[in-house]
């Protein structure tokens, strides 16, 4: 929907292995940072939208994770909404918060995402991801993968080693092979995404992985499932990210000098698609562009959902950043690297910044806010004025279950 809300403050923990840190502590740290960044008091918060995807499975904290995190900070009495929407949980929280500000219900709202994925039992982590499909379908994940293979005409991945990887990596591998067969994209082009994002991540002190990789390094790494090597797959991680959203009235009241405006935020969900239907990403981004009154070429920078390296190549295409089949050429051209015409995933993306699933959406908004405020340091996009975040989650049919597109503008 067309929004009239602003980001006034941001906060984010480093992403990585925080197995010894409590989920509520990660969330509380990001919230405290965002409140301080906005220059307001905790008592100014009128409502909170708190995102988490798998806390119930990994740490056992379900149902009231938001209240638990806020109470330790001395924040209570206010409405607290706990949001779960797969990997799009945090961007869904921000969507809801912005919508309520736009509707006039609140003036100052928290949108925070937090997650812990590391666990002593790695199978528990993989099981958490397995819930992001229709689990009551008797065919389950194997049936979903078989259906995708049938529709794309791609053979199923070798089952050897399947127990040691997320089932979603098999889905990403099939999508990658389909793209290679249809458009001639190459493993080297996918590796170029990972190399680019490693360059960006090396500049981000909050990124989970900061080692810079070459294309050759990526191609030589351990194969997870053909054609994906380890650096082409987003890692599990822990962390939290928070944004403080305000109305125009609150921006004036608190004297926020450099707010970032949310021009549009669109949340869409899967449907039974026909052959001629657009993808969910295309559907949502088209609405967002129209509501914001811009086109893809107007964007200064993009944070998109690179759950795998091929996912970024395909997202270039369905988000309208290039023509169908040209995503591989786009990344090879340098357009999406810092210094190029349209830098993508300057944070390092999910591949290098990390992917604590319930925190990813707000982490994208943190990065874009820093870019549009000119505070991104040595990864700053020169003259950044318009940014877009693309966050997706779950799998139904041959598409994602949920997608959020958010377009931001420097004031």
N, C-alpha and C positions, 0 to 999 in steps of 0.2 A: 504494500500500500504506500501511497505518497505520504511521506512523513514530515513532521515539523518538530524535530527533536535535535538536540546537540550533544556531542561528547565533550565533557568539560574536564575529565581527568581519567588517567589510565594507570593500571598497575599490573605487573606480571612477575611471577617467580621464574627463576631459571627452570627450563624443562630438563628432565633427566631421570635418573634412578634415585628416588627419595623414599626408599622402602622404610626407612626409620622415622620418617616425618608423617604425622597424622594428616588425614585428609582435611580435617577442619582447620589445621594449622596452615596448610598450603593456601586454602581459600582465604583465611583471615589475613595472611600476609599480603596477598594481591589486593584485597579490599582496602586494607590500611594504606597501601601505597597509592591506590587510586584516590582515596579521600584526601590524602595529603597533597597529591598532584593537583586536585581541583581546588584546594585551599578552603575546604569547608569542614564543618564539624560533623561527627557521627550523628548527632541529634537532628541534622538537617535532612537526613535520608527519610523519605516518605514511604518507600516500598522497595522490595528486593526480589529480583528474579534470579534464582540460583540453579544453575545447570550442573548436572552430573549424570553420567550414563550407566556406569557399572559398579558404583560404590557398594551396592547391596551384595554383589557377587564377590568382589575382591576384598573389601574390608568389613563387610557385614552391615554397613551403614545405609539403610534404605529409608525412604519416606520423609524424613525430617532433616536431611543433611544440611539444608539451608539454614534452618533455625539453629541447629547445633553450631554451625560456623559463626553465625552472627551473634549468638548469645555470649560467646566467649569474648567478643569485642565490646560488649555492653550495648548491643543494638537489639532492641526488642519492641514489642507492642505493635510494630508496623506489619502490614500484610507481607507475607513471605510466600512466594510461589516456587515450588520445586519443579524443575523442568527436565524431562528426559526425552530426547528425540535422536537417539543414536549419535553418530559423529557430528550431527548438526544441532546438538543440544544447546550449546552456548550461543550460537547465532540465533536460535529460536528464542532463547531468553532475551537477547537484545532486541529482536523483532517485537516481542510482546511488550517490553519496557518502552520502546519508542512509540508503539501504537497507543499505549495508555497515556503517555505524555501528549501525543498528538490529539488524543480525544479529550484532553483537559482534565484527566483524573488526578494526575500527579505532576509536580514540578521538578522533583529531584529523586532519581531512581538508580539503584544498583542493578547491573547485569553482570553476573559473575559465573564463570565456568571453572570447575575443578575436577581433577581425576587422579586416581592411582591405578596403574595397570601392572606395575611390577609386583610379583608375588613369588614366594619360595617355590610354589607349585606352578610351573609355567602352563600346565594343562588347564588350570583354572582361568588363566588369562585368555587362552584360546577359546575356552567355553563361553566366556563373556561375549566375544565377538559372534559366536554362533547364534546368539539370540537376536541378531539384527536381520533376521529373515522370518518368514512365516513358519514358525516351529510346529504349528499344528497341521501343516501340510504333511501327510504321511511320507512323502518322498524326501522331505527335509532338505538339508544342504546339498546332498548328493543329487537329489532330483532337480534342484535349482541349477546346479552346474550342468547337469545333463541337458536341461532345457535350453540353457544358454549355448551350449555346444551345438545342439540341434539347429537352433535358429541362426547361428553364425556359420555353421558348416565347418567348425574347427574341432579337431580331436581333443578329447579330455587330456589333461596333463598326466604324466606318469605318476601313479599313486605312491611310488617309493618316496619316503620322507614326509608324506602328508601329515603324519602325526606331529611333526616337529615344526609345522608352520601354520599360520592362520589360514582357514579355508578361503578367506577373501583373496589371498594371493593367487589361488588357483583361478578365481574369477577374473582377477586383473590380468593374469597370464593369457587366458582365453581371449579377452578383449584385445590385448596387445597383438596376439597372433592374427586375429580377425582384421585388425587395422593394417597389419603388415601385408596380408593377402589382398586386401581390397585396394590399398593405396600405395603399397611399396615402401612404407616406412621401414626403418631399419633399427636393429639393436644399437647401433652407434648413435642414432638420433635420440633414442631413449637414454643412452648413457650421457649424452650431451646435457640433458635435463638435470641429471644427478650431479654432473660436474659443475654446471652453472649454479645450482642451488648450494653446492658445497662452498663455492666462492662467496656467495652471499652469507651463508651460515657462519663462515669463518670470521665475518665482520660483526656478528651479533653475539654479544656477551651472554644473552639468555638462551642461546641455541644449545640443544643437546649434544650435537656433534659439530666440532669446529675445525676439523682437519680438512684441508682443501684437497680435492681429488681431481685428477685428470680424466679424460674420457678413457684412456687406456687403463687407468686404475679401476674404473668402474667395470669395464668389460672383463678385466682379469680377476675380479672378485668372485667369491663363492657363489655358485648358482643356487638360487632358492627353488625356482621352478621356471623352466625355459619359457621366455627369454629373459626372465628377471634375475639379476644378480642382487646380492645383499644391498648395495647402495641404491638400487632402484626401488626398494621397498621401504615404506615408512616404518619407523621403529615403534615399539611400545614405549611409553614414558609416563612420568608423573609430573603434575604441575597445576598451576591455576593462573587465570587472567581475568581482570575486572575492568569494566568501563563505568564511569559515572555519567548518566544521561540527564539532561536538563531541558526544560522548556525555554522559550525565548525570554519569558518573564524572569525565570530564575537566573539565566545568563546575565541579564541586566542587574538583577538584585545583588548577585555575588561578585559582579565586576569581572567576569571571566573575559580575559583579553584576547584569547586565541582559540575560540571554540571550533570544533569541526561539525559541520551540519550533516545530518542524515537526510539525503534527498529522497531516497527510496529504499524500502526494505520489503522483499517479496519472499514469502514462504510458500512452497508448493509441495505436493505429495504425489506419489505414484498413482497411476490409473491403468486400466487395461488398454494398452496402446494398440492402435492399428498400424499397419505398415507405413502409412503416410504421415503419421503423427510425429511431431518434433520430440526430441528428448526432453526430459524434465529440466535439464540445465538451460536448454534453448528457450523453453517455455517461460521459465522464471526470469531469465536475463532479458528477454524481449520486453516483458512487462516493466522491469526495472528501468531499462533504457528509456522507454516511453514516459514513465512517470517522472524520471529525472530530467527529461528533455535533452538527452545527450545520445551519442552513439559510441561504439567501441573505440573509434579513433580519437575521441575526446579524452580518453582516460590517460592519466599520468603514470599510474602504477596499479598492479593487481596482486592480490593475495588469493590464490586459488587452491583447491583441494587436491594436492598431488599425493594421494594415498599410495600411488606408485608412479614411477617416472612416465610410463605410457599414459597414465591418467592425465598428466599435465598436457601432453601433446594433444590428446583428444579434447580436453577442455578448451584449449586455444580455439578449436574449431567450433564446438557447439556454443561457446560464448561469443562468437562472432569476431574474435581477434584475428582470424585469417579464414580463408576458404577451406571447405572440407578437403581433407587429404593433404593439406599444406602445413600441418602443425610441426612435423619433423623438420621441414625446411625452415620454418620460422625460428625454432630454437637454434639451428645451425647457423643462421644468419647473424646471430648476436642481438637481434631486436629485443629479446626478453631478458637480456643480461644488464646489470648496472652499466650505464653509459649508452645503452641502446634506446631506441625510440619508446619502448614500452616495457620497462623492467617488471618482471613477474617473480613473485616470492622473494622479495628482498630480505625477508626475515630468515631465509633458508628453507622456507616451506615446511610441509610436514616431513619431508625426507630428511632434513637436517636440523631444523628448529625442534622437531619432535611432534608427536601426535598423541598427547593425553586426551582421548577422544572427547570427553565432556568439557574440555577447556579450549579446544582448537578454534572454535568460532570467535570467541572474544579475543583470543591471542591474535587472530587476523586483524581485528578492529584496532587492537593496540598498535600493531605495526603500521597500519594505514594512518592512524591518528598522528603518530610520530612523524611519518613522512609528510603529511599535509601541514603539520605545524613547523616543519623544518628542524625537527629534533632527532633525526635518525643518525646523526654522527657520520662516520665514514661510509655508511651505506645510503646516504641521503640521495634521493632522486631530485636532481636540480629542477627547481620551479614547479614542484608537484602541486597540483590544484584539485584534481579529481581522482579518486581511488575506488576500486571495486573489490569486494570480498565475495568469494564463492565457497560455500561450505555445504557438503553433502553427506548423507549417512544412510546406512542400511541398504538392502537389496531386495527388490521385488520384480519378478519378471526378468527383463533384461536391462533394467534401469535402477537408479537409486530410489530409495523409499521416500527420502525427504531432501529438499534442497532449499537453501536460503541465499539470496543474492542481496547484497547491501551496497549502495552507492553513496559515497561520502564526498563532501566538498569543503575545501578550505574557505573560511569566511573572509 
